[in-house]
Amino acid sequence: MKLPGMGENASSFAKEDLEESVRKIISYIDFENGGTKGAPKFPMPSIHQFLMTYHFYTKNPKALEAVTTTLDKMASGGIYDHIGGGFARYSTDDIWKVPHFEKMLYDNGELVSLYSNAYKVTGNDLYKKVVYETLDFIEREMTDISGGFYSSLDADSEGEEGKYYLWTKNEIDSLLGEKSEIFCDYFSVTSLGNWEGNNILFITQKKEDLLKKYQIDEKLFDSLISDSKKILFNQRNERVRPELDDKILTSWNSLMLRGYVDAYTAFSEKKFLDAALKNGEFILKNMMNEEGRLNRNYKSGKSTINCFP
Protein backbone atom coordinates (compact mmCIF):
# COMPACT_ATOMS: atom_id res chain seq x y z
CA MET A 1 0.00 0.00 0.00
CA LYS A 2 1.43 3.36 -1.05
CA LEU A 3 1.19 6.11 1.52
CA PRO A 4 0.67 9.73 0.49
CA GLY A 5 3.73 11.92 0.85
CA MET A 6 4.77 15.53 0.48
CA GLY A 7 4.11 17.24 -2.84
CA GLU A 8 7.01 18.42 -4.92
CA ASN A 9 5.83 22.04 -4.92
CA ALA A 10 5.92 23.77 -1.54
CA SER A 11 2.68 25.51 -0.64
CA SER A 12 2.93 29.06 0.62
CA PHE A 13 1.08 29.94 3.79
CA ALA A 14 1.95 33.24 5.38
CA LYS A 15 1.07 34.87 8.69
CA GLU A 16 -1.07 37.35 6.74
CA ASP A 17 -3.23 34.47 5.47
CA LEU A 18 -3.88 33.33 9.02
CA GLU A 19 -4.76 36.84 10.17
CA GLU A 20 -7.13 37.32 7.25
CA SER A 21 -8.85 34.05 8.14
CA VAL A 22 -9.29 35.23 11.72
CA ARG A 23 -10.69 38.58 10.57
CA LYS A 24 -13.26 36.81 8.41
CA ILE A 25 -14.30 34.44 11.20
CA ILE A 26 -14.63 37.26 13.73
CA SER A 27 -16.82 39.20 11.29
CA TYR A 28 -19.37 36.37 11.54
CA ILE A 29 -19.37 36.20 15.36
CA ASP A 30 -22.41 37.41 17.30
CA PHE A 31 -20.71 39.29 20.13
CA GLU A 32 -24.01 39.87 21.95
CA ASN A 33 -25.38 36.31 22.01
CA GLY A 34 -22.36 34.23 21.09
CA GLY A 35 -21.90 31.80 18.23
CA THR A 36 -22.20 32.94 14.65
CA LYS A 37 -24.77 35.52 13.60
CA GLY A 38 -28.34 34.48 12.86
CA ALA A 39 -30.38 31.34 13.46
CA PRO A 40 -30.28 28.45 13.88
CA LYS A 41 -27.17 28.44 16.03
CA PHE A 42 -24.87 25.42 16.10
CA PRO A 43 -22.08 25.23 18.70
CA MET A 44 -19.29 24.67 16.10
CA PRO A 45 -16.58 24.11 18.73
CA SER A 46 -13.79 23.75 16.18
CA ILE A 47 -14.15 27.44 15.26
CA HIS A 48 -13.90 28.53 18.87
CA GLN A 49 -11.03 26.15 19.61
CA PHE A 50 -9.17 27.74 16.68
CA LEU A 51 -9.88 31.26 17.98
CA MET A 52 -8.76 30.31 21.47
CA THR A 53 -5.52 28.83 20.12
CA TYR A 54 -5.01 31.97 18.03
CA HIS A 55 -5.50 34.09 21.16
CA PHE A 56 -2.97 31.96 23.04
CA TYR A 57 -0.26 32.78 20.52
CA THR A 58 -1.22 36.37 19.68
CA LYS A 59 -3.08 37.62 22.81
CA ASN A 60 -5.76 38.99 20.48
CA PRO A 61 -8.55 40.00 22.92
CA LYS A 62 -11.33 39.86 20.33
CA ALA A 63 -10.58 36.22 19.56
CA LEU A 64 -10.93 35.29 23.24
CA GLU A 65 -14.05 37.43 23.62
CA ALA A 66 -15.68 35.50 20.76
CA VAL A 67 -15.01 32.28 22.67
CA THR A 68 -16.04 33.38 26.16
CA THR A 69 -19.22 35.12 24.99
CA THR A 70 -20.28 31.95 23.21
CA LEU A 71 -19.45 29.63 26.10
CA ASP A 72 -21.17 31.87 28.65
CA LYS A 73 -24.33 32.23 26.58
CA MET A 74 -24.54 28.54 25.72
CA ALA A 75 -24.10 27.55 29.37
CA SER A 76 -27.00 29.86 30.30
CA GLY A 77 -29.22 28.88 27.40
CA GLY A 78 -31.83 26.24 26.81
CA ILE A 79 -29.40 24.32 24.62
CA TYR A 80 -27.75 23.24 27.88
CA ASP A 81 -29.58 20.75 30.09
CA HIS A 82 -29.52 22.55 33.43
CA ILE A 83 -31.07 19.59 35.23
CA GLY A 84 -29.11 16.65 33.83
CA GLY A 85 -26.06 18.12 32.10
CA GLY A 86 -25.03 17.91 28.46
CA PHE A 87 -25.88 19.89 25.35
CA ALA A 88 -28.61 19.51 22.77
CA ARG A 89 -27.65 19.47 19.11
CA TYR A 90 -28.40 23.11 18.23
CA SER A 91 -30.59 26.11 19.01
CA THR A 92 -33.48 26.92 16.70
CA ASP A 93 -33.24 30.64 17.53
CA ASP A 94 -30.41 33.16 17.78
CA ILE A 95 -30.17 33.31 21.60
CA TRP A 96 -29.62 29.60 22.44
CA LYS A 97 -33.08 29.40 24.04
CA VAL A 98 -35.03 26.73 22.15
CA PRO A 99 -32.98 23.66 21.30
CA HIS A 100 -33.55 20.80 18.94
CA PHE A 101 -33.63 18.49 21.94
CA GLU A 102 -31.60 15.63 20.45
CA LYS A 103 -28.33 15.01 22.33
CA MET A 104 -25.38 13.83 20.23
CA LEU A 105 -22.19 12.23 21.53
CA TYR A 106 -19.91 14.10 19.14
CA ASP A 107 -21.24 17.52 20.17
CA ASN A 108 -20.72 16.79 23.84
CA GLY A 109 -17.26 15.34 23.28
CA GLU A 110 -16.06 18.44 21.42
CA LEU A 111 -17.74 20.81 23.88
CA VAL A 112 -16.16 19.07 26.88
CA SER A 113 -12.77 19.67 25.22
CA LEU A 114 -13.63 23.29 24.46
CA TYR A 115 -14.90 24.14 27.95
CA SER A 116 -11.95 22.32 29.56
CA ASN A 117 -9.43 24.21 27.46
CA ALA A 118 -11.24 27.49 28.05
CA TYR A 119 -10.98 26.86 31.79
CA LYS A 120 -7.20 26.54 31.40
CA VAL A 121 -7.14 29.98 29.78
CA THR A 122 -9.69 31.81 31.94
CA GLY A 123 -10.05 29.92 35.23
CA ASN A 124 -13.82 30.47 34.95
CA ASP A 125 -15.57 28.12 37.40
CA LEU A 126 -18.69 28.09 35.21
CA TYR A 127 -16.72 26.17 32.59
CA LYS A 128 -15.59 23.63 35.18
CA LYS A 129 -19.20 23.16 36.31
CA VAL A 130 -20.34 22.56 32.72
CA VAL A 131 -17.61 19.96 32.15
CA TYR A 132 -18.37 18.03 35.33
CA GLU A 133 -22.13 18.06 34.75
CA THR A 134 -21.75 17.04 31.11
CA LEU A 135 -19.43 14.16 31.93
CA ASP A 136 -21.83 13.04 34.68
CA PHE A 137 -24.49 12.87 31.94
CA ILE A 138 -22.16 10.91 29.62
CA GLU A 139 -21.28 8.45 32.37
CA ARG A 140 -24.89 8.03 33.47
CA GLU A 141 -26.73 7.85 30.15
CA MET A 142 -24.30 7.41 27.26
CA THR A 143 -21.71 4.87 28.46
CA ASP A 144 -21.86 1.12 27.97
CA ILE A 145 -20.59 -1.15 30.73
CA SER A 146 -17.76 -2.09 28.34
CA GLY A 147 -16.52 1.51 28.22
CA GLY A 148 -17.87 2.35 24.77
CA PHE A 149 -19.97 5.49 24.31
CA TYR A 150 -23.44 5.42 22.76
CA SER A 151 -24.32 7.71 19.86
CA SER A 152 -27.34 9.83 20.79
CA LEU A 153 -30.60 10.41 22.63
CA ASP A 154 -33.69 11.22 20.58
CA ALA A 155 -35.36 14.62 20.77
CA ASP A 156 -38.81 13.05 21.26
CA SER A 157 -40.49 11.10 24.01
CA GLU A 158 -44.13 9.98 23.93
CA GLY A 159 -44.29 11.41 20.41
CA GLU A 160 -43.48 14.99 21.45
CA GLU A 161 -40.21 16.81 20.92
CA GLY A 162 -38.67 17.99 24.16
CA LYS A 163 -41.41 16.60 26.40
CA TYR A 164 -38.86 14.99 28.71
CA TYR A 165 -37.12 18.33 29.34
CA LEU A 166 -40.04 20.79 29.64
CA TRP A 167 -41.84 22.03 32.76
CA THR A 168 -44.95 23.91 33.77
CA LYS A 169 -44.72 26.40 36.60
CA ASN A 170 -47.37 24.45 38.53
CA GLU A 171 -45.17 21.35 38.41
CA ILE A 172 -42.18 23.25 39.72
CA ASP A 173 -44.21 25.04 42.40
CA SER A 174 -45.58 21.74 43.69
CA LEU A 175 -42.13 20.14 43.76
CA LEU A 176 -40.11 22.99 45.21
CA GLY A 177 -42.53 24.77 47.52
CA GLU A 178 -40.95 27.90 49.00
CA LYS A 179 -37.83 27.42 46.86
CA SER A 180 -39.85 27.78 43.69
CA GLU A 181 -40.00 31.59 43.48
CA ILE A 182 -36.24 32.11 43.26
CA PHE A 183 -35.73 29.05 41.06
CA CYS A 184 -38.39 30.15 38.58
CA ASP A 185 -37.08 33.70 38.52
CA TYR A 186 -33.55 32.46 37.83
CA PHE A 187 -34.57 30.06 35.05
CA SER A 188 -37.16 32.33 33.35
CA VAL A 189 -40.12 30.11 34.26
CA THR A 190 -43.58 31.72 33.98
CA SER A 191 -47.15 30.60 34.57
CA LEU A 192 -47.93 31.00 30.85
CA GLY A 193 -44.72 29.27 29.83
CA ASN A 194 -41.77 30.67 27.91
CA TRP A 195 -42.22 28.28 24.96
CA GLU A 196 -45.47 26.86 23.58
CA GLY A 197 -47.21 26.82 26.98
CA ASN A 198 -44.32 25.05 28.73
CA ASN A 199 -41.01 26.24 30.12
CA ILE A 200 -37.47 25.69 28.92
CA LEU A 201 -34.99 26.35 31.72
CA PHE A 202 -33.09 29.35 30.46
CA ILE A 203 -31.01 31.85 32.45
CA THR A 204 -31.39 35.51 31.50
CA GLN A 205 -30.59 37.29 34.77
CA LYS A 206 -27.27 37.76 36.53
CA LYS A 207 -26.91 35.96 39.81
CA GLU A 208 -25.74 39.16 41.51
CA ASP A 209 -29.02 40.89 40.65
CA LEU A 210 -31.05 38.06 42.19
CA LEU A 211 -28.91 38.10 45.34
CA LYS A 212 -29.83 41.76 45.81
CA LYS A 213 -33.47 41.21 44.88
CA TYR A 214 -34.01 38.40 47.40
CA GLN A 215 -31.50 39.66 49.98
CA ILE A 216 -29.64 36.34 50.26
CA ASP A 217 -25.95 35.51 50.09
CA GLU A 218 -24.33 33.59 47.25
CA LYS A 219 -23.74 30.41 49.26
CA LEU A 220 -27.41 30.13 50.21
CA PHE A 221 -28.49 30.91 46.64
CA ASP A 222 -26.18 28.25 45.16
CA SER A 223 -27.41 25.69 47.70
CA LEU A 224 -31.05 26.49 46.93
CA ILE A 225 -30.54 26.14 43.18
CA SER A 226 -28.52 22.93 43.57
CA ASP A 227 -31.10 21.32 45.88
CA SER A 228 -33.93 22.36 43.56
CA LYS A 229 -32.19 20.86 40.54
CA LYS A 230 -31.81 17.55 42.36
CA ILE A 231 -35.52 17.48 43.16
CA LEU A 232 -36.44 18.16 39.53
CA PHE A 233 -33.87 15.63 38.33
CA ASN A 234 -35.42 12.89 40.46
CA GLN A 235 -38.90 13.80 39.26
CA ARG A 236 -37.77 13.88 35.62
CA ASN A 237 -36.36 10.38 35.98
CA GLU A 238 -39.94 9.16 36.46
CA ARG A 239 -40.89 10.35 32.97
CA VAL A 240 -40.73 8.34 29.76
CA ARG A 241 -37.18 8.77 28.52
CA PRO A 242 -36.10 9.63 24.98
CA GLU A 243 -34.97 6.63 22.94
CA LEU A 244 -31.27 5.78 23.02
CA ASP A 245 -29.26 5.08 19.85
CA ASP A 246 -26.88 2.51 21.32
CA LYS A 247 -24.55 2.00 18.38
CA ILE A 248 -20.93 2.79 19.20
CA LEU A 249 -19.04 4.74 16.52
CA THR A 250 -15.26 4.84 16.48
CA SER A 251 -15.04 8.45 15.30
CA TRP A 252 -17.51 9.82 17.83
CA ASN A 253 -15.98 7.74 20.62
CA SER A 254 -12.60 9.24 19.73
CA LEU A 255 -14.01 12.76 20.19
CA MET A 256 -15.46 11.83 23.57
CA LEU A 257 -12.22 10.11 24.60
CA ARG A 258 -10.35 13.30 23.77
CA GLY A 259 -12.92 15.26 25.78
CA TYR A 260 -12.18 13.11 28.82
CA VAL A 261 -8.43 13.56 28.33
CA ASP A 262 -8.78 17.34 27.98
CA ALA A 263 -10.95 17.39 31.11
CA TYR A 264 -8.31 15.38 32.97
CA THR A 265 -5.52 17.74 31.94
CA ALA A 266 -7.62 20.70 33.09
CA PHE A 267 -8.88 19.33 36.41
CA SER A 268 -6.63 16.34 37.32
CA GLU A 269 -9.75 14.27 38.04
CA LYS A 270 -8.64 10.63 37.95
CA LYS A 271 -12.05 9.28 36.98
CA PHE A 272 -11.81 11.25 33.73
CA LEU A 273 -8.52 9.56 32.88
CA ASP A 274 -9.93 6.16 33.85
CA ALA A 275 -12.91 6.62 31.52
CA ALA A 276 -10.61 7.64 28.65
CA LEU A 277 -8.34 4.62 29.15
CA LYS A 278 -11.29 2.24 29.38
CA ASN A 279 -12.73 3.63 26.15
CA GLY A 280 -9.36 3.33 24.42
CA GLU A 281 -9.13 -0.29 25.51
CA PHE A 282 -12.64 -0.91 24.18
CA ILE A 283 -11.68 0.48 20.76
CA LEU A 284 -8.49 -1.58 20.58
CA LYS A 285 -10.23 -4.76 21.69
CA ASN A 286 -13.46 -4.48 19.71
CA MET A 287 -12.92 -2.15 16.76
CA MET A 288 -9.44 -3.05 15.50
CA ASN A 289 -8.67 -6.19 13.53
CA GLU A 290 -5.45 -8.25 13.47
CA GLU A 291 -4.06 -6.12 10.65
CA GLY A 292 -4.43 -2.96 12.70
CA ARG A 293 -7.40 -1.64 10.71
CA LEU A 294 -10.30 0.00 12.53
CA ASN A 295 -13.98 -0.62 11.94
CA ARG A 296 -16.35 2.30 12.33
CA ASN A 297 -19.44 0.74 13.98
CA TYR A 298 -20.12 -1.56 16.93
CA LYS A 299 -23.57 -2.85 17.92
CA SER A 300 -24.97 -5.97 19.55
CA GLY A 301 -21.51 -7.42 20.03
CA LYS A 302 -20.45 -6.98 16.38
CA SER A 303 -17.91 -4.66 14.83
CA THR A 304 -18.58 -3.72 11.19
CA ILE A 305 -17.72 -1.38 8.29
CA ASN A 306 -14.03 -0.64 7.83
CA CYS A 307 -13.16 2.98 8.56
CA PHE A 308 -10.81 3.29 5.60
CA PRO A 309 -11.98 0.95 2.80
N, C-alpha and C positions, 0 to 999 in steps of 0.2 A: 504494500500500500504506500503510495507516494504522499508525503505530507507537504502541505503548502509552505512556501518559504518567502523570503523577502523578494520584492520586485527589483528589477535592475535599476529602475529610475527612482531616485529618492523623491519622496513627496515633501513639499514645503508646507510647513505649518508654523506660523509666526505668532508671537505674543499678541500682536494686533488682531489676529483672527480670533483668538480666545476672547479678547476684550469686546470685540464686536458681537460675538455670540452672547456674552453676558448682557450687553446692552439690549439686545433684542429680547432675550428672555425676561429681563426686568421690565421692559415696556409692556409685557403681557400680564404682569403680576397685579393683583387687586390688593393694594396696600391698606385698604379699609377692612376687608373681610377675609383676606388671605386667599391662597390658591391663585389660579389664573382668572382673568376677567370673564364675567358672564356666567350662564348656567346651561347645562348642569355643571357641577364642580366635581372633578375627580381628584383624589389626593396627589397622584403623580409624584411619589417620593423621590424618584431618580432625579427630577429637576431640582428639588430642594436639597438633596444630598450634594449635587454638583455645585449649587450656589454656596452651600456651607463650606465645601472644600475650597472653593474659590476665595471665600472670605478668610479662611485659615491662612492662605498663602499671601493674600493681598491686603487684608484688614479692611476690605471694602464694606462700609457699614450698611449700605443699601442691600447688598447681597444677604447679609445676616438678617436684616429687618424683614426681607421677603420670607425667610424661613420661619422666624419666630412669630410673625403675624399669622402665618398659616397654621403653625402648630398650636398656637394659643386658641385661635378661632375654631379649629377642628375639635380640640379637646373640650371646648365649651358647647359645641353644636350637637344637634340631634344625630349626626353621623356617628358619634361616639355613644356607645352603650354605657350610660352612667350607672346602671344597676349591675350589669354583669361583665363589663369590660369588653374591649374589642371594637373594631370599626366596621360599619356597613360599607358597601361597595362604593357608593358615591352619593352626593347630595343632588336632589332634583332642582334645587333653587340656588341662588347665588350667595346665601349666608350660612350654608351648612346645616340648615334646620331640618328639612324633610329628606330623609335618606331613602334610597332604594334599599330595603331592609336586609337584603341578602348579605351574608358575611363570607368573605373569601379568604382562604389561607394565605394566598400570595400577597394580598393587600396588607394583612396583619403582620406577616413576616417582614415586609419592607418597611412598614411604619414602626415596628419595634426597633429596627436598626436605626431609622431616622431619629426617633425620639431619644434613643440611647446616645447616639452621637451628638445630638443637640444638647443633651445634658452635660456631656464632657466639655462643650464649648461655653455653655451659659450657667451651669449649676442650678437651673430652674427646677425646683422640687415638683412642679406640676408634671414635667416630662417624666420624672422618675415614677410618679404615681400612675401615669398612663401606661408605662411599660409594665409595671408590676400587675396592674389590673388586667391588661391585655394578655399577659402570659398566664395569669390565673385562668382566664377564659380558655386559652389554648390547651392548657393542661386538663381542665375540667371537661371540655366539650369537644375538642378537636384532636385528641391524642389517643391512639390505639395502645393497648397494653404492651404491644411489641415495641413501641417507641416511634412508629410511623405516625405522620400527621394526616388527618382527613382533609378533604378538599374544600367543603363549603357547607353552610347552613342555608336552607331556602329562605326566601323573603316571606312566604305565606305560611299560615297555620289555620286550620279549619276553613280553608278557602279564601282567606282574607289577608292581603298584604299588611304586614306589620302588626297584626292582632296581638301577637305574643308580647310586643314591646310597648303597647299603648296603654294609657290610663285615663280614667275619668277622675274628676276632683272628688266625687263622692267616694270612690274606692279608696283614694289616698286618705281622705278625712277619716274614714272608718278604720283604716289600718293604723294610722299614726296618731290620732287623737290630738292632743295639745301641740304635738310637734309639727302638725300638718301646715299651719300657717306659714312658718318660716320656710319649710321645705318647698311648698308650692310657690312661694314668692321667689325663691332662689331658682327654681327650675321652670318658671314661666307657665305654671299650671293654672288654668282658669275654669270656672264652672261651665262656661260654654265650650271650652276646649280650644286649643291653639292650632288644631288641624283636623278638619272634617268631623267635629263634634267630640274628638278625643284629644289627649294631650301627649305630645312628644316632649320628653325631658330635654330642656334646652336652656342653657344659662345665658342670660343677657345682662345681668347686673353684677357689679363688682362686689366682692365679699365685704370690702371695707364699708361700702354704703349700707349694706344690710346690718353690719355690726352696730353702726350708729343708729339706724332706724329702730332696731329691737333692743338696743342698749345691753348687748351681751359681748363677752370677750371672745377672741378667736378660738381659744381652746374649747369652750362650751359649744360654739357654733359648729366647729369641725366634728365634735362628738355627736351632736344632734343629727347632722347630715349623715354621718357614717352609720349611726344606729338606724336611722330611717331607711337608708339604702338596704341594709340587711333585712329589715322587715319586708320591704317590697320585693327583694330578691327571693326570699322564702315563699312569699305568696305567688310570685311569678312562676316558680318551679312547679306549682300545682296546675298550671295551664297546659294546654296541648302544645307541645314543642314543634318548632319548624323541623321539616325533614332534613336528615343528615345525608350528604353525599360522602360515602365512606371509602371511595377509591383513594389510593395513595399515589401521588404523582411525584416522580423524582425531582423535577424542576421546582415545583412549589415547595416540596420538603426542603430542598437546598436553601431556598429563600428564608424559610422559617428557622432552619438550622443556623444560618448566618445571623438571624435576628437574636437567637439565644446567645450566640457567641458575642455579638456586639453588646447585648445586655450584660453579659458576664464581665466584659472588659470595662464597662461603665460602672458597675455596682458591686463587683466581686462576690456575687451571690452564687454559691456553689451549686445550688439546684439548677441554675440556668446552664452551667457547664455540663452537669450530669445529663440534662435533657438533650443537649446538643450531641454529646458523645453517644448516647443511646440511639439517637436518630441516625447518626453516622454509621453505627454498627448495623442498624436495620437495613440501610441502603446497601452496604457492602455484602451483607448476608443474603438479602432477598432480591436485590435489583441488579446485581452484577454477575455476569456469567464467568465461566472458567477462563475465557479469553480476555477478560477485563473490560467487556462491553456492557454498558448499562441499558436496562430496559426503562421505559418511561412510566409504566402503569403497574399497580399492584392492587388486586382485589380478590377477596375470597380465597386467599392462600396461593394465588397465581400471579406471577410476574410476566408481563407481555409487552410487545411493541418496542423494538429496539429504538433507542434514542437517536442514533445516527446511522440510518440504513444506508 
